[in-house]
Amino acid sequence: MLIGVIGGAQCSAEEVALAESVGRELARRGAVVVCGGLGGVMEAACKGAKSAGGTTVGVLPGDDRSSANPYVDIPIVTGMGYARNVIVVKSSQAVVAIDGSYGTLSEIAFALQSGIPVIGLNTSSFSQGQGVDDSIIRAESVEDAVEKALAAAGAARKRS
């Protein structure tokens, strides 16, 4: 299973710890971690996955394979800047969003627009009109996020 982990290149120590734990737990459960391949949440998720013997894919915004964080196994060079966010999301069967700013928001939007489940762990929330938009599946912990991502990806796989 391919599970995206998205979040900012600039993030707090708390988000780094969450992302590393998510990556580790995904790898323990046999999932491949897909991310944007750079620092912050992306690097932490890859580091966690590698510590558990997992495989990582980094979809890079630039033209230089060496710009990938040191925990990326498979660097995908796009030369597309933020447009690579579509590739990160479309390559994933579910996405775990941790923290993030506008780039992460674009990935969340691409995922939701494409019917790819988004699990939110300490990330943005949306409102629409007077109500709360509950499109993002909220997680209370790392274990909850991973369980929900794998279940959602499995359910999506059965529908296709």
C-alpha positions in Angstrom: 0.0 0.0 0.0 1.2 3.5 -0.8 0.4 6.1 1.9 1.3 9.7 1.5 2.6 11.7 4.5 2.3 15.4 3.8 3.3 18.5 5.8 5.6 21.5 5.9 9.3 21.7 5.3 9.3 24.1 8.3 7.6 22.6 11.3 7.8 22.3 15.1 9.6 19.6 17.0 6.2 18.2 17.9 5.3 17.7 14.3 8.7 16.2 13.5 8.1 13.6 16.3 4.6 12.9 15.0 5.8 12.5 11.4 8.6 10.2 12.4 6.3 8.0 14.4 3.7 7.9 11.6 6.4 6.9 9.1 7.7 4.2 11.5 4.2 2.8 12.1 3.3 2.8 8.4 6.5 0.8 7.6 5.8 -1.7 10.5 2.4 -2.3 8.9 4.0 -2.8 5.4 3.1 0.5 3.7 5.4 2.4 1.5 5.7 6.1 2.5 5.2 8.7 -0.3 6.1 12.3 0.3 7.6 15.5 -1.2 11.1 14.2 -0.5 12.5 17.3 1.3 12.9 18.3 4.9 10.6 18.9 7.9 7.6 16.5 8.1 8.7 14.8 4.9 12.2 14.0 6.2 10.9 12.9 9.6 8.3 10.5 8.0 11.0 9.0 5.8 13.4 8.7 8.7 10.7 6.9 10.8 9.9 4.5 7.9 13.6 3.7 7.3 14.1 3.0 11.0 11.5 0.2 10.7 12.9 -1.2 7.5 10.4 0.5 5.2 10.6 1.9 1.7 10.2 5.6 1.0 9.4 7.6 -2.2 10.2 11.3 -2.5 8.5 13.3 -5.3 10.9 16.2 -5.7 10.0 19.7 -6.9 13.2 20.4 -8.7 15.6 18.8 -11.1 18.2 17.5 -8.7 18.0 14.0 -7.3 20.5 14.9 -4.6 18.0 17.4 -3.1 16.1 14.5 -1.6 16.4 14.0 2.2 18.8 11.2 3.1 16.0 8.8 4.0 14.4 8.7 0.5 14.9 5.4 -1.3 13.3 6.3 -4.5 13.7 10.0 -5.6 11.3 11.1 -8.3 12.6 14.2 -10.0 9.8 16.4 -11.5 11.1 19.9 -12.2 7.6 21.0 -11.5 7.8 23.0 -8.2 4.6 22.9 -6.2 2.8 21.2 -9.1 4.5 18.0 -7.9 2.0 18.0 -5.1 -0.5 16.5 -7.4 1.9 13.6 -8.1 2.5 13.0 -4.3 -1.3 12.8 -3.7 -2.3 10.8 -6.9 0.4 8.3 -6.1 -1.1 7.6 -2.6 -4.0 5.5 -1.7 -4.6 7.6 1.4 -2.8 10.6 2.9 -1.8 11.6 6.4 -1.6 15.3 6.8 0.6 16.6 9.6 0.8 20.4 10.3 1.6 22.3 7.0 0.9 25.5 5.4 -0.3 26.4 1.9 1.6 23.6 0.1 0.0 21.1 2.4 -3.4 22.7 1.9 -3.0 22.3 -1.8 -2.2 18.6 -1.3 -5.2 18.2 1.0 -7.4 19.8 -1.7 -6.1 17.7 -4.5 -6.6 14.5 -2.5 -10.2 15.4 -1.5 -11.0 16.5 -5.0 -9.7 13.1 -6.2 -11.6 11.0 -3.6 -8.3 10.1 -1.9 -8.9 9.9 1.9 -7.1 12.5 4.0 -6.4 11.7 7.7 -5.6 14.8 9.7 -3.1 14.7 12.6 -2.6 18.2 14.1 -3.4 19.8 10.7 -5.8 22.3 9.2 -9.6 22.2 9.4 -12.1 23.7 7.0 -15.5 25.3 7.3 -18.1 25.8 4.6 -20.8 28.4 5.0 -22.0 28.2 8.6 -20.9 24.6 9.2 -17.7 22.6 9.7 -16.5 20.6 6.7 -15.6 17.2 8.0 -13.9 15.9 4.8 -10.7 15.4 6.6 -10.8 12.3 8.8 -9.5 13.4 12.2 -7.0 11.3 14.1 -6.3 11.6 17.8 -2.9 9.8 17.8 -0.2 8.3 15.6 -1.7 4.9 15.9 -5.2 6.2 15.1 -3.9 8.1 12.1 -2.1 5.0 10.7 -5.1 2.7 11.4 -7.5 5.1 9.7 -5.2 5.6 6.7 -4.7 1.9 6.1 -8.4 1.2 6.5 -9.3 4.0 4.2 -6.8 2.9 1.6 -8.0 -0.7 1.8 -11.6 0.4 1.4 -10.6 2.6 -1.6 -8.7 -0.3 -3.1 -11.8 -2.5 -2.9 -13.9 0.1 -4.7 -11.6 0.3 -7.7 
